[in-house]
Amino acid sequence: MKSRIKKIFINIGIFFNFLIGLCLIASAYAGNISPDTIEIAGLINMSFPVWIILNISTFLIDLIFKRKLSFIPIASFLFCAGPLLNFSPLNILGYDMSSSEKRHSFTLLTYNVVEFFDQEGIYPDNTNRTISYILSTDADIVCMQECDYLSPLSLTHITPEQIDSLKQRYPYRKVETAGQSILSKYPFTPIDLGVSAEDRRDMAAYLIEIGNEIVTIYNLHLRSFGLDSDDKALYKDLTQLKADDNIKKAKRQLVSKINDAAKIRAKQAQIIRAHIDKTGGNIIVCGDFNDVPNCYAIHTISGDKMHDAYAENAFGPTITYNANRFYFRIDHVLYQGKFKAIDIERNNLKSSDHYALLTTFLWETN
């Protein structure tokens, strides 16, 4: 009788090990599928961190109760090693630039500044923390999203002195009423992407002269989920396991909006990919993608040549959105060309609902 019960539990263990492993693999590679083909592919891809945690849990349980079963979660992790390392890279050693290499490097900051409103309402010495942070990085190029003005404003505690400092630091600037704006120490020319007025809210591009090289930079704010306050409150209830009475409402309010936004981002990513194919050369794509690592938009934009600066330089997973319990890395830096990303830093300032990413690039030298 005992052996029979034991066999039943082992079979249940095998079933759950395989089920969680298959869900992990499905979520890891769902971003390869267009949301126009499978509508919920993007949502499945977003669940990847959940299945990572569950797969680790089954592995630990296996070690305690039935070690032979632990090969199943191990095999599942190995099968999706690529997406796993994009999500949680393991770059232990950093890169120390020599003094000569520093002369052949440049830095880029990407930051969704949410119109410089401080979500914590903190204004030290009556100044704006977001602008103070941007100045402190001394980045060579600053790509901002949700930034349609750059002037003193009492509402956001932006002082004339802060604006003067920005203008002195960055002689080349373009502030878009659509929201994508850029500050640069290098001269640049805006690019007309030939997109609709609606898409111009979500993407901008520039040809920047850095030394003897031209770099095409795409500053993106791909379509957001468009969740209102009720949606966010519902999502908070779901993350607090208060979903019993809200499943149907959640499906109607949240899932449909997430799926619709994923379809729009897919089309926007295809526009950027087509432009990259036409332009070629040195490329940086950065900004608020409103989507997670391994998503369809990143796969589409990256193609076969582009690199992920975070995956190549960071250690462990991170988040770049810090509000409403949407704890995901949705800001990204992709690149290709005659340079290499050798460092990426995420700030910890919560003045914006996004964290900034500061990337250091090093030119190839003969």
Order of alpha helices (4+ residues) and beta strands (2+ residues): alpha-alpha-alpha-alpha-alpha-alpha-beta-alpha-beta-alpha-beta-beta-beta-alpha-beta-beta-alpha-alpha-alpha-beta-alpha-beta-alpha-beta-beta-beta
